[in-house]
Amino acid sequence: MSVPSSLSSAETQKIFTQYVIPNYTRYPINLVRGEGSVVWDSEGREYLDFFPGWGCNLLGHCPPRIVEAVRQQVATLIHVPNTWHMQSQGQWAQLLVERAFDSQAFFCNSGAEANEVAIKLARLHQGPDRYKILTFQGGFHGRTYGALAATAQPKYHEGLGPMLAGFVYTPFDDLAEAEKRVDSATAAIMVEPIQGEGGVQIPTREYLHGLRRLADEHNLLLIFDEVQSGCGRTGHWFGHQYFGVEPDIMTLAKSLCGGVAAGAMLARREIAASLRPGIHASTFGGNPLASVAGIAMIETIEQDGLLEKASESAALFAGHLQQLRDTCDHIREIRQAGLMIGVELEFDGAAVVQRCLEQGLLINCTQGSVLRLLPAMNIQSDQVERGMSIFSQAIADEAANQVQPDNVAST
């Protein structure tokens, strides 16, 4: 069977209906090309992307250095097992560690996998009598069983129980409650420095410093899930640097390779030693394609000055968000850490996402009423202006469309 080079969105949707399990809610659009912060569908329509790759494309779509690195690598060596050494994997690990903290790296394919190995490592290192891990309400750590059990959101557990035992769900940004839940069987604290899927919830600086102190006092491991906050999103290499707190273990994925599938766990050397040979593995983890993409990601950020650029773009977004707050009465809260942005509405956000889509802007809604933006570090200022104009107008239009009880005529 020959595959047509280009199908319409409707034709592609028809194939999906017949052959692909419908476990995703998909928009009726077939995306075929991307460049920077812009994507195009099969009909040639252009979309400005403020949520590129679900947070994976931190350098936008098809960043040139990553494209070229993968192009060269795929013609040389696509895959070899981790029973062999690979120069690129070693160099990638070195680059990450030098920008994070004194540690060693384990490579896998996703954030869920990175969190799985972090959970296993915490229990291995602390011994069989210490197995409990504090995790936090509103957090999200992935869909595999260990990561899912660590996710303190009951809606993700429906129909899948019993969950893996040992996770102690704790209110987020409440240090006193965390202290109450520590006991002699507690091994670790696992937390997102900034909750992404939970609605871009940003804790106080004192809270994360308090968790570090709590971990030190009770000989616990502090695990930071930086699947969303890592790799420059906040204007710092990693989210923990935004707060000035170092973890013992850190997990990464999403933007780690600029859109190429990859995950990583970094653990302090004395802790990493507990992940002894044969106890955990990942067939494709740290493969040559991911490794060269990861190196190119770091090189692009540094050579193009994108940490500074991210901070400048964040300030530009902040100005528009402040104006939006001043002019719209239906905004409950705006939360921003660099290029992690959440706008919480007083009404459901799905209609705003649809309005933006119709005007050529791609955004996300999470937790029902939180509009989430994760724009690329190298987004252009004119794209910020254009996108925020569409975004603000979509919110205003939908706010005006909300039916207030006092305005409903009696029947």
Secondary structure, 3 states (H helix, E strand, C coil): CCCCCCCCHHHHHHHHHHHCCCCCCCCCCCEEEEEECEEEECCCCEEEECCHHHHCCCCCECCHHHHHHHHHHHCCCCCCCCCCCCHHHHHHHHHHHHHCCCCEEEEECCHHHHHHHHHHHHHHHHCCCCCEEEEEECCCCCCCHHHHHHCECHHHCCCCCCCCCCEEEECCCCHHHHHHHCCCCEEEEEECCCECCCCCECCCHHHHHHHHHHHHHCCCEEEEECCCCCCCCCCCCCHHHHHCCCCCEEEECHHHHCCCCCEEEEECHHHHCCCCCCCCCCCCCCCHHHHHHHHHHHHHHHHCCHHHHHHHHHHHHHHHHHHHHHHCCCEEEEEEECCEEEEEECCCCHHHHHHHHHCCEECEEECCCEEEECCCCCCCHHHHHHHHHHHHHHHHHHHHHCCCHHHCCCC
